Structure formats: structure tokens, C-alpha cells
Amino acid sequence: MASILVTGGTGLIGKHLCDILLKKGHKVFILSRNSSNKPNIFKWDIENNYIDENAIKNTDYIIHLAGAGIADKRWTPKRKKLLINSRVSSANLLYTKVKVLNPNLKGFIAASGIGFYGAITTNKIFTENDSAGNDFLSTICTHWENASLQFNALNIRTVILRTGVVLTKKGGALEKIVKPIKFGFGAALGTGKQYMPWIHIDDLCEMYVQAIENPELTGIYNAVAPEYCTNKILTKEIAEVLNKPLFLPNIPALILKIILGKLSNILLEGSRVASNKIVKTGFEFKFSTLKNALKNLLKN
Ligand SMILES: NC(=O)c1ccc[n+]([C@@H]2O[C@H](COP(=O)([O-])OP(=O)(O)OC[C@H]3O[C@@H](n4cnc5c(N)ncnc54)[C@H](OP(=O)(O)O)[C@@H]3O)[C@@H](O)[C@H]2O)c1
């Protein structure tokens, strides 16, 4: 049984992950911006370099998920700064505190995104060895990963999960994609040919569990399902699972660009991302096909 501190433990992935870790018998603590009377929630204030030191002192592992929502708002210069700082300054703060307090930390495990490779539609299948793209999300992911990789300098095992779109029963991207389809107004976006690397929440959480329990995991892994899907296939499969018609033409890219600005790129572009590296560690996906993942999430 390990003592695990989860930043962003109140979020979509964090809540699910904390439940799973608790069920496995681990002691779970959360680092949050909000104060709480709950004994397992500690406060931090990234801008003011503050962390309740009790959060760090007795922890065996830190899982760093915190970050302002990438797709929640338009990317104004102010929002861009927040998207970076909430991930990078927070990782730097954790690093500084761990260096000073010197707990017996066995691992630092952090999220990153497949946005690392850039929002582009190509025939290429990206692996962990590929270099970063050259758009804003690639920049965030590069700084975020570099901040996390600092823990290697303290001889602390560091694992980074470059995560695809996480499919969950409630909340997150799937709920937004499903809504118009449920009402019979579903349509693919832009050309519909852009790939959307995805992962079922249960598989992602199991990867975090493996990152803690299997000391052989170290470095960067793509956290995506092995089956590739385009935006058109995703839209079609959701409609099939929900037994809904799809008759509308694709939503023109221009409309999304006008509504969302640069943020629309992450909906309109995307390439395939390989999961071979994590599979080679012995990881077995519970949901390797999109159809099974959608049936599990939308039917139950
Ligand atoms: N969901 C996905 O499809 C997906 C895909 C790829 C990568 N990821 C990454 O995985 C991580 C977790 O994702 P998620 O979907 O669980 O995110 P989420 O639901 O938005 O939760 C993120 C958590 O981060 C904290 N947070 C929010 N704004 C913050 C800020 N300005 N400064 C510091 N902390 C802040 C919040 O915790 P408190 O309010 O308690 O402080 C929040 O609960 C994120 O970094 C995300 O970018 C997610």
C-alpha cells in the first residue's frame, strides 16, 4: 500500500483514478486550489508558490494531473498563459518542494497530451520517439513534460502519459460529441478525415496504476487505444450504438474556426498515435476497439 498525492484529483480523470487507487488499498491525498475540511485534501496556490508541506512530507508517489481545461475557452493570450502556468509552474513548484523537503518519493507520474505531436492530419503514425510539433499545444506539452522530467535529476522514477481524448460516461469530450447525435443532428467535423486518438477512462486509470505498481515503467508512453479512428468513424459509430440517424452534411471547418478560433485546430486536425510502447510493457487494454468502448460508456 502506497501513499499517493494526486494534483487535479478533483477533475474528470482524477476523481475516477482516486476511486480506483482507494479500492486497491492505497492511501490517496489530493492537492487542490480550494480549501476543504476533508482530511485527505491539501491546498496549494501555484501563483504564490505555496503548498501545504504536509501534502509532500509522507508521500510515496505524486500524480500530476492539474491544469486549466485546454478546450474550455478560446485561447486568448491570457488564457494561453494560464494553460501553460497551471501545468508547468505547478510541476516546477512540486519539484522545488520535493527537493527541499526530500520525502522518500518513489515516483513522479504526470499527464501530458498527444497534442505534443501537433494538430496535423498526416499518414504518419506518431511514436514516443517523434519530436514535438510546432503549434501552441505542442509548446505546452513540451514545457509540461520538461518540467516533469526534472524529477529524473533527483533520481526519482518519472513516467509521463501522453494522453489521447479520454472517453468517459459523464463529462469530457464524449458527452459533448454525443449530444447533437442523440438529438438527431449529428455530423462529422470539417473533412471528417482527421484522426482522433482516444482512450477509455478505465484503461487510462489502469495505466496510472501500472505506472505506480510496475517499477519497470519509466519515461514517456502514449496513452491511446490501439484502434485508430477518424472523426467520421467516431460520429458514425456513436450514431450506430445509439441507434440514431446521420443525415446532415459535415459541419464546415470555417464555422468552427469562426466560433472557436485557433482552438478549432484540435477538432479539425489529427494523426494516428501508436500504443505499441505501453503494450510492450505487458499492458493489456480492456477496451481496444472503439465499438466496445462506446457500448460500455453509452449503453450502460
Ligand atoms: N480529459 C482528457 O481528454 C485529457 C486528454 C489529454 C490530456 N489530459 C490532461 O490530463 C489532466 C487531467 O485532465 P482532466 O480531464 O481530469 O481535467 P479537469 O477535469 O479539467 O481537471 C483538472 C484539475 O486541475 C485543476 N485545475 C484547473 N484549473 C487549474 C488552474 N488554473 N491551476 C491549477 N490547477 C487547476 C482542478 O483541480 P482543483 O480545482 O481541485 O484545483 C481540476 O480538477 C489535464 O492536465 C489534461 O490536460 C486530459
The ligand as an ORCA input file, in Angstrom:
! r2SCAN-3c Opt
* xyz 0 1
  N      -9.629     14.675    -20.387
  C      -8.925     14.474    -21.496
  O      -9.472     14.052    -22.549
  C      -7.437     14.708    -21.484
  C      -6.684     14.362    -22.623
  C      -5.311     14.598    -22.620
  C      -4.686     15.161    -21.504
  N      -5.447     15.482    -20.425
  C      -4.777     16.118    -19.285
  O      -4.966     15.359    -18.097
  C      -5.091     16.249    -16.983
  C      -6.388     15.938    -16.247
  O      -7.458     16.054    -17.178
  P      -8.978     16.174    -16.705
  O      -9.805     15.955    -17.931
  O      -9.208     15.363    -15.498
  O      -9.039     17.719    -16.359
  P     -10.138     18.518    -15.477
  O     -11.360     17.714    -15.280
  O     -10.282     19.847    -16.124
  O      -9.425     18.661    -14.048
  C      -8.204     19.300    -13.922
  C      -7.958     19.674    -12.482
  O      -6.898     20.629    -12.487
  C      -7.119     21.623    -11.514
  N      -7.076     22.941    -12.178
  C      -7.977     23.511    -13.004
  N      -7.598     24.747    -13.352
  C      -6.424     24.967    -12.709
  C      -5.537     26.062    -12.640
  N      -5.784     27.200    -13.290
  N      -4.421     25.937    -11.882
  C      -4.162     24.786    -11.208
  N      -4.976     23.723    -11.211
  C      -6.087     23.814    -11.959
  C      -8.517     21.422    -10.927
  O      -8.351     20.973     -9.570
  P      -8.715     21.933     -8.308
  O      -9.919     22.726     -8.727
  O      -9.019     20.968     -7.215
  O      -7.519     22.760     -8.051
  C      -9.142     20.348    -11.792
  O      -9.890     19.431    -11.057
  C      -5.088     17.682    -17.539
  O      -3.837     18.264    -17.319
  C      -5.372     17.495    -19.007
  O      -4.798     18.475    -19.829
  C      -6.797     15.282    -20.378
*
